Amino acid sequence: MEKADVIIIGAGISGLTIARQLCRAGQSVLVVEGRLRIGGRIHTFSKSGLTLEGGAEFVHGDLPATLEMLREYDIPCEPIGGEMCRVEHGQVQEQDDFVEHRDKLMEHLSELKEDMAVTTFLDRYFPDEPYAVFKDHIRKYVEGYDAADAARASAYAFRDELNEPEGDQYRPEGGYGALLDAILFELRGSQAEILLSTTVKEIHWSAGKVKVTDADGKNYHARQVVVTVPLGVLMDKEGPASLTFHPEPEAHLAAVQSMGFGHVIKVLVLLKPDFWKDTAVRKRLGQSLNELGFIFSDAPIPTWWTQYPATDPLLTGWLGGPPAAQLRYADDDTLRHLAISSLGYILEMTHAEVEAVIEHIEVFNWCADPYTLGAYAYKTLKTEQALQVLHVPLEDTLYFAGEALYAGPEMGTVEAAIRHAKDVAERMHHSGR
Ligand SMILES: Cc1cc2nc3c(=O)[nH]c(=O)nc-3n(C[C@H](O)[C@H](O)[C@H](O)COP(=O)(O)OP(=O)(O)OC[C@H]3O[C@@H](n4cnc5c(N)ncnc54)[C@H](O)[C@@H]3O)c2cc1C
């Protein structure tokens, strides 16, 4: 198909959701995807009989759009949990000063009359020496959870995040890939075509008329186009997946530059089953790996989690924010080495001892991935303004979508991608083109 009602650029969960909604409304769609696979930042695969996630993994709470879509396709979710453990200065820590100072933190955040960067907020309200460690923990939280730069991240957004009710978190059974498979199955019976390994380079558009050109110079035509590529790709001018628009939507592209797009490196470490039951680990961490959910540390790769409540011998490492950005050009060997030394530090083992208990290790450096160039969006002081621009389609012909365009508190999640995609599809369906 070289002609369709709508061309959708990107077969992540946003692009696939828009395709599904438009096909249900009777339109023909062409989804053009640069990678060899669908899913984008959802990347589920199998190894040694286990389901592994290189990208999105959790449903962060009782999120209506995600849970509804999973229910629609009969994909169950399993709550996660487990014990938490903090390792700092080579010791397992009993006390968590984030919790200790939480009341004061919330008090100052709720009194804020103007937005400011998280680091500005901390320096203003927690200036004294006794808070140095606490401030460092907050910065690490923002870097870790939001993959964000605390010097740019909005204090209002941080406050909203902390005020969110702490609901359960889940993993979809079979991983997020099960959701992709279900959508794909539905699209196979409709007026949709998905072109893989087709990187879009140029978009020519005028009211009701679109020509999209791929990296091989092949053209595709439609009445409308939706761009769902990640913010990192939209911000980039020179990479293999970067886009050129004719005419250039200047205000939209300027808005993109003022938003925040974080950085992340995720490492999956599959361990030998015998090691998983090792009593020495239990002695060191105070919990067996079967009981543990999360480990927070001051290791180079600081955050690790298990598959709790499942007892699969998998540890997942997570490095987010500016420290991940600094390592974006590191090769996978260097990152594997860093992951092994981080685990060695946390578990009090030598490098060689950790290597000996590893069955498989895989690095996902999303910052270096040309089709992502980062992690996911976070709110800066200018995000709200930027979204007002980006939410307005040009001539009812050029639309932007994706997780970053969702204005609610779940920006940066699968939920955000689905919700914004549904809004865009609804709007296109009623647009009259
Ligand atoms: C490591 C990691 C862990 C995460 N964990 C979670 C989690 O636990 N829970 C959660 O809810 N969210 C999580 N997220 C965020 C979540 O994955 C994203 O918010 C969501 O998947 C974004 O979907 P999207 O369709 O908007 O973008 P994407 O999935 O990035 O889709 C965009 C698509 O565009 C394609 N593309 C890019 N450039 C071009 C081009 N020039 N031509 C053609 N195609 C192009 C890309 O290949 C991609 O397939 C995580 C993200 C990462 C990176």
The ligand as an SDF file (V2000), in Angstrom:
LIG
                    3D

 53 58  0  0  0  0  0  0  0  0999 V2000
   13.8600    1.4640   29.4250 C   0  0  0  0  0  0  0  0  0  0  0  0
   12.4450    1.9460   29.4800 C   0  0  0  0  0  0  0  0  0  0  0  0
   11.6140    1.4690   30.4750 C   0  0  0  0  0  0  0  0  0  0  0  0
   10.3070    1.9110   30.5660 C   0  0  0  0  0  0  0  0  0  0  0  0
    9.5040    1.4000   31.5410 N   0  0  0  0  0  0  0  0  0  0  0  0
    8.2010    1.7170   31.5640 C   0  0  0  0  0  0  0  0  0  0  0  0
    7.3180    1.0500   32.4730 C   0  0  0  0  0  0  0  0  0  0  0  0
    7.7360    0.1950   33.2500 O   0  0  0  0  0  0  0  0  0  0  0  0
    6.0060    1.4050   32.4310 N   0  0  0  0  0  0  0  0  0  0  0  0
    5.5110    2.3410   31.5570 C   0  0  0  0  0  0  0  0  0  0  0  0
    4.3030    2.6000   31.5630 O   0  0  0  0  0  0  0  0  0  0  0  0
    6.3350    2.9610   30.6740 N   0  0  0  0  0  0  0  0  0  0  0  0
    7.6480    2.6620   30.6550 C   0  0  0  0  0  0  0  0  0  0  0  0
    8.4760    3.2440   29.7350 N   0  0  0  0  0  0  0  0  0  0  0  0
    7.9160    4.2640   28.8360 C   0  0  0  0  0  0  0  0  0  0  0  0
    7.1280    3.6150   27.6950 C   0  0  0  0  0  0  0  0  0  0  0  0
    7.8930    2.5870   27.1310 O   0  0  0  0  0  0  0  0  0  0  0  0
    6.8160    4.6590   26.6550 C   0  0  0  0  0  0  0  0  0  0  0  0
    6.1620    5.7610   27.2640 O   0  0  0  0  0  0  0  0  0  0  0  0
    5.8880    4.1420   25.5320 C   0  0  0  0  0  0  0  0  0  0  0  0
    6.2250    2.8410   25.1490 O   0  0  0  0  0  0  0  0  0  0  0  0
    6.0050    5.1260   24.3750 C   0  0  0  0  0  0  0  0  0  0  0  0
    5.2480    4.6990   23.2790 O   0  0  0  0  0  0  0  0  0  0  0  0
    5.2000    5.6070   21.9650 P   0  0  0  0  0  0  0  0  0  0  0  0
    4.4370    4.8460   20.9510 O   0  0  0  0  0  0  0  0  0  0  0  0
    4.7720    6.9760   22.3100 O   0  0  0  0  0  0  0  0  0  0  0  0
    6.7390    5.7340   21.5100 O   0  0  0  0  0  0  0  0  0  0  0  0
    7.6960    4.5970   20.9380 P   0  0  0  0  0  0  0  0  0  0  0  0
    7.3950    3.3040   21.5930 O   0  0  0  0  0  0  0  0  0  0  0  0
    9.0740    5.1010   21.0580 O   0  0  0  0  0  0  0  0  0  0  0  0
    7.2660    4.4740   19.4000 O   0  0  0  0  0  0  0  0  0  0  0  0
    7.7450    5.3500   18.4140 C   0  0  0  0  0  0  0  0  0  0  0  0
    8.1310    4.5150   17.1990 C   0  0  0  0  0  0  0  0  0  0  0  0
    8.6340    5.4040   16.1890 O   0  0  0  0  0  0  0  0  0  0  0  0
    9.6490    4.7110   15.4910 C   0  0  0  0  0  0  0  0  0  0  0  0
   10.4650    5.7020   14.7600 N   0  0  0  0  0  0  0  0  0  0  0  0
   11.3230    6.6020   15.2550 C   0  0  0  0  0  0  0  0  0  0  0  0
   11.8450    7.3580   14.2640 N   0  0  0  0  0  0  0  0  0  0  0  0
   11.3000    6.9060   13.1070 C   0  0  0  0  0  0  0  0  0  0  0  0
   11.4250    7.2760   11.7390 C   0  0  0  0  0  0  0  0  0  0  0  0
   12.2060    8.2930   11.3460 N   0  0  0  0  0  0  0  0  0  0  0  0
   10.7270    6.5730   10.8020 N   0  0  0  0  0  0  0  0  0  0  0  0
    9.9080    5.5530   11.1680 C   0  0  0  0  0  0  0  0  0  0  0  0
    9.7470    5.1600   12.4640 N   0  0  0  0  0  0  0  0  0  0  0  0
   10.4250    5.8340   13.4210 C   0  0  0  0  0  0  0  0  0  0  0  0
   10.4040    3.9930   16.5920 C   0  0  0  0  0  0  0  0  0  0  0  0
   11.1760    2.9430   16.0810 O   0  0  0  0  0  0  0  0  0  0  0  0
    9.2470    3.5180   17.4730 C   0  0  0  0  0  0  0  0  0  0  0  0
    8.8210    2.2170   17.1170 O   0  0  0  0  0  0  0  0  0  0  0  0
    9.7980    2.8400   29.6240 C   0  0  0  0  0  0  0  0  0  0  0  0
   10.6320    3.3130   28.6150 C   0  0  0  0  0  0  0  0  0  0  0  0
   11.9470    2.8840   28.5420 C   0  0  0  0  0  0  0  0  0  0  0  0
   12.8430    3.3910   27.4470 C   0  0  0  0  0  0  0  0  0  0  0  0
  1  2  1  0
  2  3  1  0
  2 52  2  0
  3  4  2  0
  4  5  1  0
  4 50  1  0
  5  6  2  0
  6  7  1  0
  6 13  1  0
  7  8  2  0
  7  9  1  0
  9 10  1  0
 10 11  2  0
 10 12  1  0
 12 13  2  0
 13 14  1  0
 14 15  1  0
 14 50  1  0
 15 16  1  0
 16 17  1  0
 16 18  1  0
 18 19  1  0
 18 20  1  0
 20 21  1  0
 20 22  1  0
 22 23  1  0
 23 24  1  0
 24 25  2  0
 24 26  1  0
 24 27  1  0
 27 28  1  0
 28 29  2  0
 28 30  1  0
 28 31  1  0
 31 32  1  0
 32 33  1  0
 33 34  1  0
 33 48  1  0
 34 35  1  0
 35 36  1  0
 35 46  1  0
 36 37  1  0
 36 45  1  0
 37 38  2  0
 38 39  1  0
 39 40  1  0
 39 45  2  0
 40 41  1  0
 40 42  2  0
 42 43  1  0
 43 44  2  0
 44 45  1  0
 46 47  1  0
 46 48  1  0
 48 49  1  0
 50 51  2  0
 51 52  1  0
 52 53  1  0
M  END
$$$$
